């Protein structure tokens, strides 16, 4: 797309004027009189892995008292495939207390979020994560390739034993190759020679830090919007492959890799008020045989989006809109051109068959080792009255040193646990009352985004309200129902509600839109069946649908999503009305 300077969005100018993602972050960080960063630096800081937020629960009270907003930063880690060493996990847990709000949040893209980080602690947190355990936050947010997700058990589960490919290595290779190359991250957060510590506070010695060297892939403007990549297999869609800008799916036959299906153009974020925005599943783009071809085409897709994505209207800037504007065949031709190929091979159009939860104990294909899937309510690793997630997971990780994997469904997988240690792990799970596969069937696949009070985009509750909705459904007799339910406070859809059998999306304060009809494997989107439902009516309305499904399917094994899809939205709307 040819950019006209006067038509570029404000953020596009900010990125160019940041001189390689420096902005004036050092100046504003050093000015301790400033309670928060300015808007241009907020946009720059996203590329370093952090968002600025304020506590919306306190806004009215503080405004009435003549006080500024309760500002804080949210920092997100970038861990390809969600894999962490036990030492990395323990460090994150320590720093959540030292610099955050005493909890960790597993994201739907397999990273950790630290909430409640004060502006003055931001450098120390990023510095310590990198220096002590090589945990980066670079590119975890911003207009670049975000954390590359991957199947959490691809190196341990028996169904992957003979696949002949390392999915984690590919996810990390993609992530490393597509990182921003600017020196800003090092200079701002890691280079101790540029910082003076006075009474425990950091002050940057230099002003006007900058680097105008052009990025080899991103150039000076980076991408038009965020870009998400997922790596999975046709036997495991735990990363929700169709929701990514770029999906790389291992295609197998009799448990062995035959090649890689590449998909493009997924993205669920949209706006209730802008009908030209929409959720979209990725299209099958091509099928290739080698990882080298995967890398070449992945870079080409990113570069095509860089050059042809919409930089004038950010709500039209994701890859899905670029593809729909160009047309899939023209887009395929352009990707082939950028990859140096005469054409792209045709895709197989093979779809993944299952989206597993992996809760409970599982034998690994390595002799004498096991992995354990742990359920964490909406990804919040915190000690609640009922479940002591934080203390219990810390105790297990410190004592048994498992490999820790964060899943795209807000769960934790602990791998490489020896046979002889299983009983000890079980004892700690019981001591801290941490659920695994013993959680109610209805709740196994639930997800909710953080929403209020910290997310500035939230229109309604999500994480704080979904437990109440689930409790209401269980009281209405649905505890044993196997159905995928996801909830977000707005249609930006971080918890991917559009690919859930039941999606609940915030429409306004205490009101939600209800969606049904996606399939359990995540290959079909759901559709709107009820608008602006008061929060107190969500569970009763969903119960009506669940009861009709169980009555009409009559034990046939038909999933709720398939039943709802076959029933049709008009029939379901009439039922709810």
N, C-alpha and C positions, 0 to 999 in steps of 0.2 A: 504493500500500500504506500502510495506517495504521500508523505506528510507535509501539510502546510503549516508553517510555524504558528500562524495566528489561530489555527484550529486545534492544535494539540491540547490535550487536557492539562490541567494544572499540574498533575502528578508527573507528566512527561517532562515538563520544564524543571520540576524539582530534581528529578533524577539526573538530568544533564548538568544542572547547576551544582550538584552535590560534589562534582570533581572526583568521581570514583568512589561514591558512597561515604565520603567524609562529612559533607555538609558543614554545619557549625556545631556538631555534636560536642566536640572537645570544649568549645567556649561555653556552651550552655551547661555542660556537666560541671565545669569548674566554677560557674557562678552559683554558689550555694544559696543565694537569695531567691533563685528561681525554683518554684515548687514543682515545675513540670517542663517538659520540652515543648518547643513551638511546633506548629503543624508541619512546616517543611522538614524539620528534623524527625518528627514522628514518622513521616513517610520514608525517610532515609533509614531510620533505625529498624524498620520492618525487615530490611534485607539482612540485618545482623541478628535477627531472630526474636525481636521483642516488639510488643505493642504497648501503647500507653492506655491506661484505663482509669476509671474512678469508681468508687463504691456508690452505685445508684440508690442503694437503700438509704444513704445518708444525704443525698443531694438536697432534698427539701429542708431538712433540719439544719444543715449547714448554711444554706442560702438564707434562711430566716435569721440565723445567728450572725449573718454578715461574714461568713467564713468562705474560703476557697473550697473547691471540690476536694474530696479525699483521694488525691492522685496516687497511682502506683503503676508499676510496670508488670507485664506478664512476659516471661521469658520461656521460649520453647526450644527444646533440644532437637538436634538432627542426628538420628540414629538409624541408618539404613536397615530395613528389615526388622527394626525394633530390638535388635540383639544388644545386650549389655553384659559385661562381666559382673560378678558379685561385687567387686571393688567399686565399679562405676555406680552400681545401685546404691551401695552404702554411702558413697560420697553425695549422690543426689539427695538421699534422705537427710544427711547431715546438713547440707546447704539449704534445704527447705526450712529448717529451723533457724539457721544462722541468718539467712537473708530473705526468707519468704514468710508464708503464713502458716507454717507447720503442717502442710500437706503437699502431696504431689498429685497431679492430674494426668492420667494416661490419655493421650489424644487419640482421635480416630485415625491418625496417620502414624501411630507407633512411636511417638515421642513422649517426653515428659513436659508438662507445663508447670512452671513455678509462678504462683499468683502472689499478689501483695508485696512485690519487691519495691522498696523505696528507691527513688531516683539515685540517691547517693550510694546505694548498695549495688547498682546495676553492674558497674565495672568489676567489682570484687567477685560477684557471682559468675559472670562470664569468664573472668580470669581464672578462678579456681577450678571451674569445670574443665577448662582446657589444660591448665598447667598440671593438675594433679591426676586426671584420668582421661585426658584427650577426648573429652566430650565437647563437640562443637555445636554452635547454634547458628552458624553462618548459613543463610539461605533457608532457614526453617520457616520464614515468612517472606513477604515481599514479591516483587515481580521477577522471579527466577524459578528454577526447578526446586520444588519443595522436597521434603523428606521422601525418599523413594521407599515405598512400602513393599513388603514381601511376605511370603508364607512363613509363619513363625516356627514351623516344625519341619521345614524342608530338609534339614540335615539330620533329623533323628527319627521321624515317623517311618514305620515299616513300609508304607505304600510308596515312599520315596527311595527305598533301599537300592533299587537297581535302575533309577532313572537316568543316570549317566550325565548329570548336570548339577552344578552348584548354583542354586537360585540366589542364595545369599551373596555369593561372590559377584554375581551379575548385578544385583541391586546396588551393591557398594561401588562397583565399577561405574555404573551409570551415574550414581550420586557424585563420586569423586570427579569424573570427567566434566560434569555439568555444573560444578561449583563456580561461583564468581571468583575471579583471580585478583581482584583489587587488594592492595596492601592495607586498605582501611581497617579491616577486621583486626589484623595483627597490631597495627599502630594504636588503635583506640582501646583495645581490651587486653592485649597480651604483652606489649612492649614496655617493660618496666623502666626502660631508660627515658621514656617520654613522660613519665609520671613522677610527681613528688608526693610523698605521703606526709601529711601534717596532722597530728593528733588523730590518726586512724582514718583520715579522709584523703581521697586521691584528688590531686590537682594536675591538670595537664600543663607541662612546661611550655609547650609551643602553641602558638595560635596560627590559624590559617593552614592546617594540615590539608594536603590535597595530593591527588595523583591523577593526571589527565591522560594517562596511557589507556588506549582503547582496549576493552575486553576482547579476547579472541573469539568468543562465541556471542556474548551479549552486546558487544559494542558499547556505545555510551549511554544508550537509553534502556538497556536491559530488555525485558519482555514487556508486551503491553499489559499483561496481568499475570497472576500466579499460574504455575504450570505443575501439574501433579502426574507422577509416574508410579505405576504399580507393577510388580513382577509376581506372577502366580503360575498355576498349572491348571490344566483342564480337570484334574482330580481334586482341586482345592481352590475355591473362590473366596477364601477368607479375607482377601484384600478388596473385594468388591471391584473387580477389574474394569467393569463397564463404566464406572463413575470417574475414571481417570482421564486426563487429557491424553495420556499415552499409556496403553496397557501392553505388557509383554507377557504372553501366556505360553508356557511350555506345553506342547502338544505331545501326548504319549500314546503308545500302542503296546498293550501287554506290559505296562509298567516301565517301558523304555522310551526315552526321548526320540521323537522323529523330527522335531523342528520347533520353530517359534512363530506363533500367531501374534501379529502386531495390530493393535486396535488404536483408534484415535478419535478424539472429539467428545469424550465424556465430561460431564460437569453438571451438578445438580442445582447450583445457586441460581436464584431468580428473584424477582420482586413481585409482591402482590399488586403493586400499583403500576408496574410497567409491563404491559402485556406483550411487548416485543422481546421480553426476556423469558427464558424457559429452561426447564431441566432437560437434559439430553443424555442418552446412553452412547457410549463410544461405538463407532462403526468399525467393522473388520476391514483392515487396510491391506495387509499383505501377509504372506507366509514365507519364512526364510529358514535356512538349514543351520546356520552357524551364529555364534555369538558376535563374531566380527560384523556380520551383516546387520544384526540387531543394533549394535553400537552405531554403525554408519547411518542407518535409517532413523534411529532415535535422534541423533544430532541434526539430521536433515529436517525432521519434523519441527524441532525446536527453532531452527533457523528460518524455516518457512513462516512459522508463527511470528518470529521476530520481525520479519520483513513485510508480512501481509496482514498481521493482526491490526485491529482497530485501535488507534492511539488517540482518537478524538473523543470517543464515548466509552468510558470505562465499563459501563454496564453491557457493552457489546464487544468487549475486548478478549474474552476467553477464546480458546481454540475452536470450541464448538460453533461459534458464530462465524469464524473465519472459514471453516469447512462448509457450512451451510450457505455462506455468501458466494464462495467460489464454486461449490458443487463438488461432490466427492471425487469424481473422475478427474476434474481439473486439479484438485488438491493432490491426488495420487501422482499425477504427472509432474507437478511441481516438486514434490518430495523426491521422486526419482531423479529429476534434474539436479537438485541440490546434493543428492547422494552420489552423483556421477554414474547413474545407471540409465540404460535406454528405457526401461520400464520396470515397474514393480511386479513381482510374481503375484498371481491371484491368491486371495486368502482361502483358507479351508472352510471358514465360517463355523468351525467347531465351537461349541459352547461348553463352559464348565458345568459340571453336573451336581455339585454340592457346595454348600457354604457351612463348614463344620464349626462347632464351638470348642471342641477339644478340652472340655472340662473333665476333671477327674484324672485318674492314673492311666498311663499308657506305657506299654513296653516299647523301648527304642530298638532299632535294628542293631545297635551296638550291644554286645552281650553284657548282661548284668547291670544295665542302666535303664532308667525310666524317666518319663517326663510327667509333670503334673499341671493340669490346667486349673487355675484359681479364678473364681468369680469375684469381681470387685464392682460394687454398686456404682454404675455410671463412671467408672474409672477413677473415682476419688479415693486415693490411698490416704486414709485418715482413720483415726480411732473414733468410731461412733459408739453410742451406748450399746448397741446390739452386736456389732462386728468390729473387732480390733484389727483392722486391715494393716495399719502402719506398724504397730508393734509386732504383730505376728509375722508379717513378711520379713521384717528386719531380723527377727530372731532366727527364722529359717535360713535366710541368706547368710547371716553371719556364721551360723553353726555348720551348715552343710555345703556352702559355697557352690550352689547350682548356677548354671548359665541362666540368665534372666532374659525373657523375651516379652516385650509389650506387644499386644495384638491390636489389630485394627477394629476389634470389638470391645476395647476398653478392658481387656482381661490381662492376666499375667500368666505366663507359662514358665515353670521352673524345670530346667532340663538337666540331664546327666546326673540324676540322683541314683546312687547305688542301691541295689536290692536290699542290702542290710540296713540302709538308712531310712527306708520307707516308713517303718513303724515309728521312728522318732519324728519324722515329718508329720505323720498323722497325729501324733500326740500334741505337737505344737498347734496344728490346725484346730484341734479340739479345744486346747487351752485358750486360744484367742477367738474361738467361735468363727472361724473363717470358712465360708462355703466353697465347695468345689462342684462336683456333679450332683450333690445333694440339695442344691437350690431348687426351688419349685420350677417345673418345666416351663411355665409361662415366662419366667424371668431369665432363662438362660441366655437368650439372645437380645435382651433389651438394651437400648442405648439412649442416652440423652446428652445434649451438649451442655456446657456450663451455664449459658444464658445469664439471667440475673443472679447476683447484683453487679457483676463486673463487666460483662460484655456490653459494649456501647451500641451494638446492633440489635439486641434482643427486643422483641415486641411483647414477649410474655415469658413466663417461667418455663423451665424444662427440667434441669437436673433436680431442682428442689420439689418439683411437682410430680414427676413421673412415678416415684415410689408410692405416692398417694393413689394415683390412678391404678397402678398394679395391685395395690392392696384392695382397692374397690373391686377390681375384676376377680380377684381371688375369693373375696367374700361372696361374689355372685356365682361362684362355682367353676371358675376357669383356671384354677391353679395347675391342673394337669394338661392344659391345652398347649400344644406345640405350635407356636406362631411367633414370627419375628416382628417385634414392635420397636419403633424408634421415634424419638421426639426431639424437636428443636424449638427454640424460642423465636425463630424467624426463618424465612425461606432461603437464607444462605446455606442451610442444610449441612452443617458440619458433621452431624451424626447420620447423614445419608438416609433420611426418612422416606425419600421417593423410591428407594429400592427395598423397602420393608413391606411385608405383607400388610402391616398396619402402620401408616405414617401419621404422626401428629405434629402439626406445624403451627407455631404461634401466629395469630392474626391480629392480635391487639391485647391489651391488658385482660388477662383471665379468659381469653377466647381463642379457640383453636379450629383450624381446618383439619378434617379427617380424610385420609386417603386409604384405599384398599386395592388389592389385586396384583401386587408384585408376586413373583414366584420365590420360593425359599432359596433357590440357588443364586438369586441376584441377577438374573438375565432379562428381567422385564420390569418396567416401571409401574407404579400404582397410579390410580386416578382419583380425583376429588369426588367424595360422596356426601360431604356435609361441610358447610361453611359457618365460621364464627360461632362454634358451639361453646356455650359457657362451660367453664372447667368442671363444674359439678355434674354436668350431663355427659361428659366424655366417657366415663366408665359404663354408665347405663346404656348409652347408644352402642358402644362397642360390644357390650354383652348381648344386645339384641342380634347383632350380626354373628357373633360366635355361636350363639344357641341355634340360629337358623342353619349355620354351616354344619354343626354336629348332627342336627336332625336330618337334614337333607343328604349329607354324605353317608350317613348311616354306617359308619365304621368301614367305609370303602378304602380308607387311606388317602383320600383326596386332601391335599393341603388346603388351608384356609385361603391362601392367595389364589390358588387355581380355581377354587370354588367361587370366590368373589369375582374373578376375571370372567368366568363362564356365566355367572349370573348377570353381569353387566351393571354399569354404573346407574343407569336409570332405575332398574329394579331395586338396587340397594338404596338409592335416594328415596324412593317411594316407601321402602320399608322403614327408613329412619324418620321420615316425615310423619 
